[in-house]
């Protein structure tokens, strides 16, 4: 079975031209037609984004029958956080709190997705995260994630994805996943974790902040960042795509 994963910090659907244009994000999602979409910076009921539930709008507009949200930040009006959209049933989800002390609220949305059916389940565990701005904060957040019940309960033979906006300018976190936890990286130009796709800022990217790590019986078939005129305007990040086959 083959499937496509896309991770994208949509910046609340507010582009670098400072215009709220959710239709641009929808166009990008429809064009790339991923089976599993991991979004960060998703507003729900916030004035700057028209009081819309952007998770529901993206799921409905791009034809995803299943979605889950992990709302981390409480604003004066509304919330924002992460959202996972799926063409296959999400059988379980929970938002893991990654907040460190009094720093900005952060989280990781864990979803269990069944790519098969009730009689022949094909389960993929997906972790959709958005980490903090300081190196020490990010290391502690990864520690919280890998010690969570959702992660520690997984066997290494289970297909597993950890993706999102890592905010990891120096690629300091990648060895934790690749060298210690036996993941591989699908968001770089070649095997390993060096030479990552630069995804931020979208108009002239210099930082590889958006990553996809995978583990278990998954074969990476193709990987790329999205690089088109509308993508460079629609958000301050670029999306990253990976195609897999379940062995």
Secondary structure in CASP SS format (residue, H / E / C, confidence):
PFRMAT SS
TARGET T0000
AUTHOR 0000-0000-0000
METHOD secondary structure of the structure
MODEL  1
X C 1.00
X E 1.00
X E 1.00
X E 1.00
X E 1.00
X E 1.00
X E 1.00
X E 1.00
X E 1.00
X C 1.00
X H 1.00
X H 1.00
X H 1.00
X E 1.00
X C 1.00
X C 1.00
X C 1.00
X C 1.00
X C 1.00
X E 1.00
X C 1.00
X H 1.00
X H 1.00
X H 1.00
X H 1.00
X H 1.00
X H 1.00
X H 1.00
X H 1.00
X H 1.00
X H 1.00
X H 1.00
X C 1.00
X C 1.00
X C 1.00
X E 1.00
X E 1.00
X E 1.00
X E 1.00
X E 1.00
X E 1.00
X E 1.00
X E 1.00
X E 1.00
X C 1.00
X C 1.00
X H 1.00
X H 1.00
X H 1.00
X C 1.00
X C 1.00
X C 1.00
X E 1.00
X H 1.00
X H 1.00
X H 1.00
X H 1.00
X H 1.00
X H 1.00
X H 1.00
X H 1.00
X C 1.00
X C 1.00
X C 1.00
X C 1.00
X E 1.00
X E 1.00
X E 1.00
X E 1.00
X E 1.00
X E 1.00
X E 1.00
X E 1.00
X E 1.00
X C 1.00
X C 1.00
X C 1.00
X C 1.00
X E 1.00
X E 1.00
X E 1.00
X E 1.00
X E 1.00
X E 1.00
X E 1.00
X E 1.00
X C 1.00
X C 1.00
X E 1.00
X E 1.00
X E 1.00
X E 1.00
X E 1.00
X E 1.00
X E 1.00
X E 1.00
X E 1.00
X C 1.00
X C 1.00
X C 1.00
X C 1.00
X C 1.00
X C 1.00
X C 1.00
X C 1.00
X C 1.00
X E 1.00
X E 1.00
X E 1.00
X E 1.00
X E 1.00
X E 1.00
X E 1.00
X E 1.00
X C 1.00
X C 1.00
X C 1.00
X C 1.00
X C 1.00
X C 1.00
X C 1.00
X C 1.00
X E 1.00
X E 1.00
X E 1.00
X E 1.00
X E 1.00
X E 1.00
X E 1.00
X E 1.00
X C 1.00
X C 1.00
X C 1.00
X C 1.00
X H 1.00
X H 1.00
X H 1.00
X H 1.00
X H 1.00
X H 1.00
X H 1.00
X H 1.00
X H 1.00
X H 1.00
X H 1.00
X H 1.00
X C 1.00
X C 1.00
X H 1.00
X H 1.00
X H 1.00
X H 1.00
X C 1.00
X C 1.00
X C 1.00
X C 1.00
X C 1.00
X C 1.00
X C 1.00
X E 1.00
X E 1.00
X E 1.00
X E 1.00
X E 1.00
X E 1.00
X C 1.00
X C 1.00
X C 1.00
X C 1.00
X C 1.00
X C 1.00
X C 1.00
X C 1.00
X H 1.00
X H 1.00
X H 1.00
X H 1.00
X H 1.00
X H 1.00
X H 1.00
X C 1.00
X C 1.00
X C 1.00
X E 1.00
X E 1.00
X C 1.00
X C 1.00
X E 1.00
X C 1.00
X C 1.00
X C 1.00
X C 1.00
X C 1.00
X C 1.00
X C 1.00
X E 1.00
X C 1.00
X C 1.00
X C 1.00
X E 1.00
X C 1.00
X C 1.00
X C 1.00
X C 1.00
X C 1.00
X C 1.00
X E 1.00
X C 1.00
X C 1.00
X E 1.00
X E 1.00
X E 1.00
X E 1.00
X E 1.00
X E 1.00
X C 1.00
X C 1.00
X E 1.00
X E 1.00
X E 1.00
X E 1.00
X E 1.00
X E 1.00
X E 1.00
X E 1.00
X C 1.00
X C 1.00
X C 1.00
X H 1.00
X H 1.00
X H 1.00
X H 1.00
X H 1.00
X H 1.00
X C 1.00
X C 1.00
X E 1.00
X C 1.00
X C 1.00
X E 1.00
X E 1.00
X E 1.00
X E 1.00
X E 1.00
X E 1.00
X E 1.00
X C 1.00
END
